[in-house]
Amino acid sequence: MPVSAGYMRKRFKLMGVARDSGGSIITDAVGQMTTERKELAKPWCSVKVISSTENNSGTATKSQLTLEFTVRWNKSLSNPTPDMSIIYGDATFDIVSVVNPLMRKEKLIVTAIKRG
């Protein structure tokens, strides 16, 4: 069953270090690896809150927000690297897992935790 685009009304930015077609980090003119983060993709998605917790320890309150993004299958996102992150709204999220639920290259379910 193909993925319906009707419920994918949100967008996020997939950020990471630029890589060549072989997956190697692009080097500059001197031959040093670049660490500049770039926008790798801006896919349409649906967003679902998985969990939202707050931990109150003394004077500091720490909150943790976990979101699930459903996107159409995307080669750059199907095998994420540790340097990749997601910017959604004004928050940055670290990618925890990427699952191809039907193993048909139709959609990906990306689980991410908010930084900070």
C-alpha positions in Angstrom: 0.0 0.0 0.0 1.5 3.3 -1.0 2.0 6.1 1.5 -0.7 8.7 1.4 0.7 12.3 1.2 -2.4 13.8 2.7 -1.4 13.4 6.3 2.2 14.6 5.7 1.7 18.3 6.2 4.7 19.2 8.3 8.4 19.6 7.3 11.7 19.3 9.1 15.3 20.0 8.1 17.7 17.1 8.1 21.1 18.5 9.1 24.5 16.9 8.8 28.0 17.1 7.5 28.2 17.1 3.7 29.2 13.8 2.2 30.0 12.6 -1.4 28.1 9.8 -3.2 30.3 7.2 -1.6 29.4 8.3 1.9 32.8 9.9 2.7 32.9 13.4 4.3 33.8 16.0 1.7 37.2 17.6 2.2 38.2 21.2 1.5 40.9 22.5 -0.8 43.6 21.7 1.7 42.4 18.1 2.2 40.9 18.6 5.7 37.5 17.1 6.5 34.8 19.8 6.7 32.7 19.9 9.9 30.3 22.5 8.5 26.7 21.3 9.0 24.4 21.6 6.0 20.8 21.0 5.2 20.7 17.5 3.6 17.0 17.3 3.0 13.7 19.0 3.9 11.1 16.2 3.7 7.4 16.4 4.3 6.3 14.4 7.3 3.7 13.7 9.9 4.7 14.2 13.6 3.5 12.3 16.6 4.5 12.9 20.3 5.8 9.6 21.8 6.6 10.8 25.2 7.2 14.0 27.2 8.7 13.8 30.6 9.9 16.3 33.2 12.5 15.6 35.8 12.6 18.0 38.7 15.8 17.6 40.7 16.3 20.3 43.2 16.4 23.7 41.5 16.7 22.5 37.9 13.8 21.1 35.8 14.8 18.9 32.9 12.3 18.0 30.2 12.7 15.3 27.5 10.5 15.3 24.4 10.5 12.3 22.1 8.8 12.7 18.7 8.1 10.2 15.9 8.4 11.5 12.3 6.9 9.5 9.5 8.4 10.4 6.0 8.4 8.9 2.6 11.4 6.6 2.1 14.6 8.7 1.6 18.0 7.3 0.8 19.9 9.9 2.8 17.7 9.2 5.9 17.4 5.5 5.6 20.9 5.0 7.0 21.6 7.9 9.3 25.1 8.8 10.6 25.8 10.0 14.1 26.4 13.6 12.9 22.8 13.9 11.6 20.1 15.8 13.5 16.6 17.1 12.8 15.5 20.7 13.2 11.7 20.9 13.7 10.3 24.3 14.6 12.8 26.0 16.7 14.2 22.8 18.4 17.0 20.4 17.4 16.4 16.7 17.8 18.9 13.8 17.9 18.0 10.8 15.8 17.5 7.7 17.9 16.3 5.2 15.4 15.1 4.9 11.8 12.8 2.0 10.9 11.6 0.9 7.5 8.4 -0.8 8.8 7.3 -2.7 5.7 10.8 -3.2 4.2 9.5 -1.9 0.8 11.2 1.5 0.6 7.8 3.2 1.0 8.2 5.0 4.3 10.5 5.5 7.3 9.6 6.1 10.9 12.2 8.3 12.6 12.3 8.5 16.4 14.1 11.6 17.8 14.8 13.1 21.2 15.0 16.9 21.8 18.4 18.3 22.7 18.9 20.1 25.9 
